[in-house]
Amino acid sequence: MKQAKIVFLRHGECEGGEIARGQIDVPLTPQGHEQMCQAFASVTHPISHIFSSPLVRCKSFAASLSQQLTVPLDLVPALQEINFGVWDGQAFDKIYHKSPSQFDAYWRDPWNVENTPEKGESVVDFAERVQQGLIEVVACLQRVLNEADESIPQALVVTHGGVIRCIMGHVLNAGQCSGLFANLAIPYAAIMVLDVYWPDDVDIIDSSQPAAMESEPAKVSFRLHWPKA
């Protein structure tokens, strides 16, 4: 059985206040950068590779840390936040004042494509994109395992709250669970950890863990730690 570990770190507080912060590219506040530094200081796993959303609130910290640790950094567009379309960058109060019924409908059932904001990305498409990003990270770790003697490669993924929600739902086989978006609080600089396994037979890991995804050339299974292990 081969094993790896992925540490997911959400970005810290950003400029702009309480807005629909999707793909609008806003920087961290000084406090947000400090939040991420403090969160990463609690990570005891030695990081051998960093992956990041290309949005500056993730990329700036990831690039600085990559230089500090002298480890490679890959930007993964599939792991950037959802595109809120015409809502992107607008204050939540303003959105609600202008479109109260649509705003309520979206957070009540974000998986319903009809509730997607104009010119926005549906949650269904977003979740599929995030899964592809996860496959990209897992495939890279598998190549490391195949090419090196490193027993358990450990990667850091600097990303967004929406991405973490999608990965959490995917790994837990939660399906189209509205509560992941409407009822689950993920604070700034939150950390989630995934153990990744490549067994000959997925069932030998833990019968309660689903075969969460398939990537070439081997099936992959996960165990999620929330809060982090």
C-alpha positions as CSV (number, residue, x, y, z in Angstrom):
1,M,0.0,0.0,0.0
2,K,1.3,3.4,-0.9
3,Q,0.4,6.5,1.0
4,A,0.6,10.3,0.8
5,K,-0.8,13.3,2.7
6,I,-2.3,16.5,1.5
7,V,-2.7,19.5,3.8
8,F,-5.3,22.0,2.5
9,L,-4.9,25.6,3.8
10,R,-7.6,28.2,3.2
11,H,-6.4,31.8,2.5
12,G,-6.6,34.4,5.2
13,E,-8.6,37.6,5.5
14,C,-8.8,39.6,2.3
15,E,-9.3,43.2,1.3
16,G,-12.8,44.1,0.3
17,G,-14.8,43.1,3.4
18,E,-18.0,41.0,3.3
19,I,-18.3,40.4,-0.5
20,A,-19.0,37.5,-2.8
21,R,-15.3,36.7,-3.2
22,G,-15.2,34.3,-6.0
23,Q,-12.7,34.9,-8.8
24,I,-12.2,38.6,-8.1
25,D,-8.5,38.8,-7.5
26,V,-8.1,40.7,-4.2
27,P,-5.0,40.5,-2.0
28,L,-4.7,39.4,1.6
29,T,-4.8,42.0,4.4
30,P,-1.7,42.0,6.7
31,Q,-3.9,40.2,9.2
32,G,-4.8,37.6,6.6
33,H,-1.2,36.9,5.9
34,E,-0.5,36.6,9.6
35,Q,-3.4,34.2,10.0
36,M,-1.9,31.9,7.3
37,C,1.6,32.1,8.9
38,Q,0.2,31.1,12.3
39,A,-1.9,28.3,10.8
40,F,1.0,26.8,8.8
41,A,3.2,27.0,11.9
42,S,0.9,24.3,13.4
43,V,1.6,21.9,10.5
44,T,4.0,19.3,11.7
45,H,4.2,17.4,8.5
46,P,7.3,18.1,6.4
47,I,6.0,19.6,3.1
48,S,7.7,18.4,-0.1
49,H,5.5,20.2,-2.7
50,I,3.2,23.1,-2.7
51,F,0.1,23.6,-5.0
52,S,-1.9,26.7,-5.1
53,S,-4.9,28.5,-6.6
54,P,-3.6,31.1,-9.1
55,L,-5.6,33.8,-7.3
56,V,-3.3,36.3,-5.5
57,R,-4.8,35.7,-2.0
58,C,-3.5,32.1,-2.2
59,K,-0.6,32.5,-4.7
60,S,1.3,35.2,-2.8
61,F,1.6,33.2,0.4
62,A,2.3,30.0,-1.5
63,A,5.1,31.6,-3.5
64,S,6.7,33.1,-0.4
65,L,6.5,29.7,1.4
66,S,7.9,27.9,-1.6
67,Q,11.0,30.0,-1.6
68,Q,11.3,29.7,2.2
69,L,11.1,25.9,2.1
70,T,12.9,25.5,-1.2
71,V,10.2,23.2,-2.5
72,P,8.4,23.3,-5.9
73,L,5.2,25.3,-6.4
74,D,2.6,24.4,-9.0
75,L,-0.4,26.7,-9.7
76,V,-3.6,24.7,-10.3
77,P,-6.3,26.8,-12.0
78,A,-8.9,24.1,-11.2
79,L,-8.5,24.8,-7.5
80,Q,-9.5,28.5,-7.7
81,E,-12.7,29.7,-6.1
82,I,-16.1,29.5,-7.8
83,N,-17.0,32.3,-10.3
84,F,-20.0,34.1,-8.9
85,G,-20.7,35.9,-12.2
86,V,-22.4,39.3,-11.8
87,W,-22.3,38.8,-8.1
88,D,-18.5,38.5,-8.0
89,G,-16.9,41.2,-5.9
90,Q,-20.2,42.7,-4.7
91,A,-21.2,43.1,-1.1
92,F,-23.6,40.5,0.2
93,D,-26.0,43.2,1.4
94,K,-26.1,44.8,-2.0
95,I,-26.7,41.5,-3.7
96,Y,-29.6,40.7,-1.3
97,H,-31.1,44.1,-1.6
98,K,-31.1,43.9,-5.4
99,S,-32.2,40.2,-5.8
100,P,-33.5,38.9,-2.4
101,S,-35.4,35.9,-3.9
102,Q,-32.5,34.7,-6.0
103,F,-30.1,35.2,-3.2
104,D,-32.2,33.1,-0.9
105,A,-32.8,30.5,-3.5
106,Y,-29.1,30.2,-4.2
107,W,-28.1,29.5,-0.6
108,R,-31.1,27.3,0.0
109,D,-30.2,25.1,-3.0
110,P,-26.9,26.0,-4.6
111,W,-26.8,22.8,-6.6
112,N,-29.8,23.8,-8.6
113,V,-28.4,25.2,-11.8
114,E,-31.3,27.5,-12.2
115,N,-30.2,29.4,-9.1
116,T,-26.8,30.1,-10.5
117,P,-26.0,33.9,-10.7
118,E,-26.0,35.4,-14.2
119,K,-22.7,34.7,-16.0
120,G,-21.7,32.6,-13.0
121,E,-20.3,29.1,-12.7
122,S,-22.8,26.5,-11.5
123,V,-21.9,24.6,-8.3
124,V,-22.2,21.4,-10.3
125,D,-19.5,22.6,-12.8
126,F,-17.5,23.9,-9.9
127,A,-17.5,20.6,-8.1
128,E,-16.4,18.8,-11.2
129,R,-13.6,21.2,-11.8
130,V,-12.4,20.9,-8.2
131,Q,-12.4,17.1,-8.6
132,Q,-10.1,17.4,-11.6
133,G,-7.8,19.6,-9.6
134,L,-7.7,17.0,-6.9
135,I,-6.9,14.4,-9.4
136,E,-4.0,16.6,-10.7
137,V,-2.5,16.9,-7.2
138,V,-2.9,13.2,-6.5
139,A,-1.4,12.2,-9.8
140,C,1.7,14.3,-9.0
141,L,2.1,12.7,-5.6
142,Q,1.8,9.3,-7.2
143,R,4.6,10.1,-9.7
144,V,6.7,11.2,-6.7
145,L,6.1,7.8,-5.1
146,N,6.9,6.0,-8.2
147,E,10.2,7.9,-8.8
148,A,11.6,8.3,-5.4
149,D,12.2,6.5,-2.1
150,E,10.2,9.0,-0.1
151,S,7.9,6.9,2.0
152,I,5.0,9.4,2.5
153,P,5.1,12.5,0.3
154,Q,3.3,15.4,1.9
155,A,1.9,18.3,-0.1
156,L,0.4,21.7,0.8
157,V,-2.6,23.0,-1.2
158,V,-3.3,26.7,-0.7
159,T,-6.9,27.3,-1.8
160,H,-10.4,28.6,-1.0
161,G,-13.3,27.8,1.3
162,G,-15.5,26.7,-1.6
163,V,-12.8,24.3,-2.9
164,I,-12.4,22.7,0.6
165,R,-16.2,22.3,0.8
166,C,-16.3,20.5,-2.6
167,I,-13.4,18.2,-1.7
168,M,-14.9,17.4,1.7
169,G,-18.2,16.5,0.1
170,H,-16.5,14.5,-2.6
171,V,-14.4,12.4,-0.2
172,L,-17.3,11.8,2.2
173,N,-19.7,10.9,-0.6
174,A,-22.1,13.6,0.6
175,G,-23.6,14.1,-2.9
176,Q,-25.3,17.4,-3.6
177,C,-25.4,18.5,0.0
178,S,-26.6,22.1,0.3
179,G,-25.4,22.2,3.9
180,L,-21.8,22.1,2.9
181,F,-22.2,25.6,1.4
182,A,-25.0,27.1,3.5
183,N,-24.3,25.7,7.0
184,L,-20.7,24.8,7.3
185,A,-18.4,27.5,8.6
186,I,-14.8,27.3,7.3
187,P,-12.8,30.1,8.9
188,Y,-9.9,32.0,7.4
189,A,-6.7,30.0,7.3
190,A,-8.5,26.8,8.2
191,I,-6.7,23.5,7.7
192,M,-8.0,20.2,6.4
193,V,-5.9,17.1,5.9
194,L,-6.4,14.1,3.6
195,D,-4.6,10.8,3.8
196,V,-4.3,9.4,0.3
197,Y,-4.0,5.6,-0.3
198,W,-3.2,3.6,-3.4
199,P,-4.0,0.0,-2.3
200,D,-4.2,-3.1,-4.6
201,D,-7.8,-3.4,-3.3
202,V,-9.5,-0.2,-1.9
203,D,-11.5,-2.3,0.5
204,I,-8.5,-3.4,2.5
205,I,-8.0,0.2,3.9
206,D,-11.3,0.6,5.6
207,S,-14.7,-0.7,4.5
208,S,-16.3,2.6,5.6
209,Q,-14.1,4.7,3.3
210,P,-15.5,5.0,-0.2
211,A,-13.4,4.6,-3.3
212,A,-13.6,8.3,-3.7
213,M,-12.2,8.7,-7.2
214,E,-10.4,6.9,-9.9
215,S,-7.3,8.2,-11.6
216,E,-4.8,6.4,-13.8
217,P,-3.3,4.0,-13.2
218,A,-4.6,3.1,-9.7
219,K,-7.7,3.6,-7.6
220,V,-7.4,6.1,-4.8
221,S,-9.0,6.1,-1.4
222,F,-9.0,9.0,1.2
223,R,-9.4,9.5,4.9
224,L,-10.3,13.1,5.9
225,H,-9.1,14.9,9.1
226,W,-11.3,17.9,10.1
227,P,-10.0,19.8,12.0
228,K,-6.6,18.8,10.9
229,A,-4.7,15.8,12.4
